[in-house]
Every structure is written in C-alpha cells, then in structure tokens.
Amino acid sequence: MSSLLHEIEKLRSKLIEYAIQYGLNDSYSIKLSQELDQLLNIELKQR
C-alpha cells in the first residue's frame, strides 16, 4: 500500500472515531473531513 493510501486510511479512521464521539458538525470533524477530501483528490489525480 502506498504511503498516500496509508495516510488516507489513517485519517479516515481518525475522522470516524472522532465523529462518532463529537458529531459530524463539530469543527474538528469538519477539518478532518476537509483534509481527507484533499488527500482523496490527490489520490484520484494520480490514477
């Protein structure tokens, strides 16, 4: 697994755990989601 995919999976897990505890509308959940979106966009462009 590439390091980018590894980072995506780590961030995805972190977001899920945080959002379960604090909700999707929490500002940190939103920040994590935006970071994940950026990584996913990079991964899609590399295909």
Order of alpha helices (4+ residues) and beta strands (2+ residues): alpha-alpha
